[in-house]
Amino acid sequence: MTTNQKVWLISFIIVLVCILAALLIYIYTGQIVFALFIAPPIIHWILKRRQHRDLHK
């Protein structure tokens, strides 16, 4: 598995976990948690940046 594939896989898993957590929080409390929707793109950006930096070493 290439590094790019690992980044996308990790990002996909994080998105799924965040959506599930947001759904559970909404079901139990009725509150929508926006932080769970903002975190996955930020984590993906960090992983892609790290991948880009590792390629240029």
N, CA, C and O atoms as CSV, one atom per row, in Angstrom:
chain,resi,resn,atom,element,x,y,z
A,1,MET,N,N,0.845,-1.173,0.000
A,1,MET,CA,C,0.000,0.000,0.000
A,1,MET,C,C,0.894,1.240,0.000
A,1,MET,O,O,1.814,1.356,0.810
A,2,THR,N,N,0.613,2.149,-0.906
A,2,THR,CA,C,1.419,3.351,-1.000
A,2,THR,C,C,1.067,4.323,0.128
A,2,THR,O,O,0.050,4.168,0.804
A,3,THR,N,N,1.915,5.311,0.313
A,3,THR,CA,C,1.686,6.302,1.360
A,3,THR,C,C,0.406,7.075,1.083
A,3,THR,O,O,-0.354,7.371,2.005
A,4,ASN,N,N,0.163,7.402,-0.171
A,4,ASN,CA,C,-1.046,8.138,-0.532
A,4,ASN,C,C,-2.295,7.324,-0.194
A,4,ASN,O,O,-3.276,7.872,0.308
A,5,GLN,N,N,-2.260,6.036,-0.463
A,5,GLN,CA,C,-3.388,5.169,-0.132
A,5,GLN,C,C,-3.594,5.094,1.372
A,5,GLN,O,O,-4.734,5.071,1.836
A,6,LYS,N,N,-2.509,5.057,2.145
A,6,LYS,CA,C,-2.617,5.039,3.595
A,6,LYS,C,C,-3.255,6.314,4.112
A,6,LYS,O,O,-4.097,6.272,5.008
A,7,VAL,N,N,-2.854,7.458,3.546
A,7,VAL,CA,C,-3.425,8.745,3.956
A,7,VAL,C,C,-4.926,8.755,3.702
A,7,VAL,O,O,-5.700,9.156,4.571
A,8,TRP,N,N,-5.340,8.319,2.526
A,8,TRP,CA,C,-6.767,8.308,2.201
A,8,TRP,C,C,-7.529,7.303,3.068
A,8,TRP,O,O,-8.661,7.579,3.465
A,9,LEU,N,N,-6.945,6.167,3.365
A,9,LEU,CA,C,-7.599,5.178,4.207
A,9,LEU,C,C,-7.784,5.709,5.624
A,9,LEU,O,O,-8.868,5.593,6.195
A,10,ILE,N,N,-6.740,6.284,6.184
A,10,ILE,CA,C,-6.826,6.858,7.529
A,10,ILE,C,C,-7.859,7.976,7.561
A,10,ILE,O,O,-8.654,8.059,8.497
A,11,SER,N,N,-7.855,8.829,6.555
A,11,SER,CA,C,-8.823,9.925,6.484
A,11,SER,C,C,-10.250,9.392,6.398
A,11,SER,O,O,-11.151,9.917,7.053
A,12,PHE,N,N,-10.456,8.360,5.600
A,12,PHE,CA,C,-11.783,7.768,5.458
A,12,PHE,C,C,-12.265,7.180,6.778
A,12,PHE,O,O,-13.419,7.369,7.161
A,13,ILE,N,N,-11.387,6.472,7.468
A,13,ILE,CA,C,-11.751,5.884,8.764
A,13,ILE,C,C,-12.087,6.982,9.772
A,13,ILE,O,O,-13.051,6.849,10.525
A,14,ILE,N,N,-11.313,8.053,9.797
A,14,ILE,CA,C,-11.558,9.156,10.716
A,14,ILE,C,C,-12.898,9.821,10.405
A,14,ILE,O,O,-13.647,10.161,11.321
A,15,VAL,N,N,-13.200,10.007,9.133
A,15,VAL,CA,C,-14.487,10.597,8.747
A,15,VAL,C,C,-15.632,9.720,9.217
A,15,VAL,O,O,-16.613,10.225,9.763
A,16,LEU,N,N,-15.524,8.417,9.013
A,16,LEU,CA,C,-16.579,7.506,9.454
A,16,LEU,C,C,-16.776,7.553,10.969
A,16,LEU,O,O,-17.908,7.584,11.451
A,17,VAL,N,N,-15.677,7.557,11.711
A,17,VAL,CA,C,-15.762,7.607,13.175
A,17,VAL,C,C,-16.390,8.923,13.624
A,17,VAL,O,O,-17.221,8.935,14.532
A,18,CYS,N,N,-16.004,10.017,13.004
A,18,CYS,CA,C,-16.550,11.326,13.380
A,18,CYS,C,C,-18.037,11.420,13.060
A,18,CYS,O,O,-18.809,11.963,13.851
A,19,ILE,N,N,-18.437,10.902,11.919
A,19,ILE,CA,C,-19.864,10.923,11.568
A,19,ILE,C,C,-20.659,10.065,12.541
A,19,ILE,O,O,-21.736,10.467,12.982
A,20,LEU,N,N,-20.149,8.903,12.877
A,20,LEU,CA,C,-20.817,8.036,13.843
A,20,LEU,C,C,-20.916,8.706,15.213
A,20,LEU,O,O,-21.969,8.668,15.850
A,21,ALA,N,N,-19.822,9.317,15.665
A,21,ALA,CA,C,-19.832,10.010,16.953
A,21,ALA,C,C,-20.823,11.169,16.936
A,21,ALA,O,O,-21.561,11.363,17.901
A,22,ALA,N,N,-20.848,11.937,15.854
A,22,ALA,CA,C,-21.779,13.065,15.747
A,22,ALA,C,C,-23.224,12.570,15.757
A,22,ALA,O,O,-24.093,13.186,16.374
A,23,LEU,N,N,-23.473,11.472,15.082
A,23,LEU,CA,C,-24.817,10.901,15.051
A,23,LEU,C,C,-25.246,10.443,16.441
A,23,LEU,O,O,-26.372,10.699,16.868
A,24,LEU,N,N,-24.340,9.766,17.143
A,24,LEU,CA,C,-24.663,9.308,18.498
A,24,LEU,C,C,-24.896,10.482,19.450
A,24,LEU,O,O,-25.824,10.459,20.258
A,25,ILE,N,N,-24.058,11.495,19.352
A,25,ILE,CA,C,-24.231,12.679,20.205
A,25,ILE,C,C,-25.566,13.352,19.894
A,25,ILE,O,O,-26.269,13.786,20.806
A,26,TYR,N,N,-25.913,13.441,18.625
A,26,TYR,CA,C,-27.175,14.070,18.245
A,26,TYR,C,C,-28.364,13.260,18.744
A,26,TYR,O,O,-29.343,13.830,19.225
A,27,ILE,N,N,-28.289,11.940,18.635
A,27,ILE,CA,C,-29.390,11.082,19.084
A,27,ILE,C,C,-29.588,11.201,20.594
A,27,ILE,O,O,-30.724,11.292,21.059
A,28,TYR,N,N,-28.504,11.201,21.361
A,28,TYR,CA,C,-28.615,11.215,22.818
A,28,TYR,C,C,-28.834,12.601,23.410
A,28,TYR,O,O,-29.494,12.721,24.442
A,29,THR,N,N,-28.300,13.650,22.789
A,29,THR,CA,C,-28.414,14.982,23.386
A,29,THR,C,C,-29.218,15.960,22.551
A,29,THR,O,O,-29.706,16.959,23.079
A,30,GLY,N,N,-29.367,15.700,21.271
A,30,GLY,CA,C,-30.058,16.632,20.393
A,30,GLY,C,C,-29.171,17.785,19.948
A,30,GLY,O,O,-29.642,18.699,19.272
A,31,GLN,N,N,-27.910,17.757,20.314
A,31,GLN,CA,C,-26.970,18.817,19.945
A,31,GLN,C,C,-26.150,18.390,18.731
A,31,GLN,O,O,-25.688,17.253,18.641
A,32,ILE,N,N,-25.985,19.313,17.815
A,32,ILE,CA,C,-25.142,19.053,16.653
A,32,ILE,C,C,-23.740,19.529,16.986
A,32,ILE,O,O,-23.547,20.674,17.396
A,33,VAL,N,N,-22.773,18.663,16.812
A,33,VAL,CA,C,-21.389,18.969,17.162
A,33,VAL,C,C,-20.616,19.237,15.869
A,33,VAL,O,O,-20.285,18.310,15.130
A,34,PHE,N,N,-20.334,20.505,15.608
A,34,PHE,CA,C,-19.657,20.879,14.368
A,34,PHE,C,C,-18.175,20.532,14.392
A,34,PHE,O,O,-17.583,20.334,13.332
A,35,ALA,N,N,-17.567,20.453,15.550
A,35,ALA,CA,C,-16.138,20.140,15.633
A,35,ALA,C,C,-15.837,18.773,15.020
A,35,ALA,O,O,-14.761,18.568,14.459
A,36,LEU,N,N,-16.766,17.854,15.125
A,36,LEU,CA,C,-16.554,16.524,14.552
A,36,LEU,C,C,-16.576,16.556,13.026
A,36,LEU,O,O,-16.044,15.653,12.381
A,37,PHE,N,N,-17.185,17.586,12.447
A,37,PHE,CA,C,-17.199,17.704,10.990
A,37,PHE,C,C,-16.010,18.517,10.481
A,37,PHE,O,O,-15.648,18.420,9.309
A,38,ILE,N,N,-15.412,19.304,11.341
A,38,ILE,CA,C,-14.267,20.124,10.958
A,38,ILE,C,C,-12.963,19.339,11.103
A,38,ILE,O,O,-12.026,19.559,10.336
A,39,ALA,N,N,-12.893,18.446,12.057
A,39,ALA,CA,C,-11.658,17.715,12.352
A,39,ALA,C,C,-11.147,16.846,11.195
A,39,ALA,O,O,-9.948,16.890,10.923
A,40,PRO,N,N,-11.967,16.070,10.504
A,40,PRO,CA,C,-11.420,15.188,9.455
A,40,PRO,C,C,-10.657,15.914,8.342
A,40,PRO,O,O,-9.579,15.456,7.965
A,41,PRO,N,N,-11.171,17.028,7.800
A,41,PRO,CA,C,-10.366,17.702,6.768
A,41,PRO,C,C,-9.031,18.229,7.298
A,41,PRO,O,O,-8.030,18.227,6.582
A,42,ILE,N,N,-9.021,18.674,8.543
A,42,ILE,CA,C,-7.782,19.169,9.137
A,42,ILE,C,C,-6.782,18.029,9.302
A,42,ILE,O,O,-5.596,18.187,9.010
A,43,ILE,N,N,-7.262,16.890,9.768
A,43,ILE,CA,C,-6.384,15.724,9.937
A,43,ILE,C,C,-5.868,15.266,8.581
A,43,ILE,O,O,-4.693,14.919,8.452
A,44,HIS,N,N,-6.729,15.258,7.567
A,44,HIS,CA,C,-6.300,14.870,6.220
A,44,HIS,C,C,-5.222,15.826,5.713
A,44,HIS,O,O,-4.229,15.389,5.131
A,45,TRP,N,N,-5.409,17.113,5.928
A,45,TRP,CA,C,-4.423,18.114,5.505
A,45,TRP,C,C,-3.071,17.874,6.183
A,45,TRP,O,O,-2.023,17.963,5.543
A,46,ILE,N,N,-3.105,17.569,7.481
A,46,ILE,CA,C,-1.865,17.304,8.224
A,46,ILE,C,C,-1.164,16.067,7.664
A,46,ILE,O,O,0.053,16.073,7.481
A,47,LEU,N,N,-1.928,15.007,7.391
A,47,LEU,CA,C,-1.329,13.782,6.856
A,47,LEU,C,C,-0.743,14.006,5.465
A,47,LEU,O,O,0.346,13.515,5.167
A,48,LYS,N,N,-1.455,14.746,4.609
A,48,LYS,CA,C,-0.939,15.025,3.271
A,48,LYS,C,C,0.316,15.884,3.348
A,48,LYS,O,O,1.257,15.678,2.582
A,49,ARG,N,N,0.338,16.839,4.260
A,49,ARG,CA,C,1.511,17.699,4.430
A,49,ARG,C,C,2.712,16.872,4.888
A,49,ARG,O,O,3.827,17.062,4.401
A,50,ARG,N,N,2.476,15.955,5.826
A,50,ARG,CA,C,3.550,15.084,6.312
A,50,ARG,C,C,4.048,14.186,5.185
A,50,ARG,O,O,5.252,13.971,5.043
A,51,GLN,N,N,3.123,13.661,4.384
A,51,GLN,CA,C,3.507,12.816,3.261
A,51,GLN,C,C,4.367,13.605,2.277
A,51,GLN,O,O,5.384,13.098,1.804
A,52,HIS,N,N,3.981,14.812,1.970
A,52,HIS,CA,C,4.729,15.654,1.035
A,52,HIS,C,C,6.122,15.961,1.586
A,52,HIS,O,O,7.104,15.952,0.844
A,53,ARG,N,N,6.199,16.229,2.875
A,53,ARG,CA,C,7.475,16.552,3.506
A,53,ARG,C,C,8.392,15.319,3.524
A,53,ARG,O,O,9.598,15.439,3.309
A,54,ASP,N,N,7.817,14.132,3.781
A,54,ASP,CA,C,8.620,12.903,3.807
A,54,ASP,C,C,9.169,12.549,2.422
A,54,ASP,O,O,10.241,11.955,2.314
A,55,LEU,N,N,8.447,12.908,1.378
A,55,LEU,CA,C,8.910,12.617,0.020
A,55,LEU,C,C,10.114,13.462,-0.356
A,55,LEU,O,O,10.922,13.044,-1.185
A,56,HIS,N,N,10.251,14.644,0.235
A,56,HIS,CA,C,11.334,15.545,-0.128
A,56,HIS,C,C,12.550,15.458,0.792
A,56,HIS,O,O,13.430,16.316,0.729
A,57,LYS,N,N,12.611,14.455,1.625
A,57,LYS,CA,C,13.777,14.290,2.515
A,57,LYS,C,C,14.907,13.653,1.768
A,57,LYS,O,O,15.975,13.430,2.338
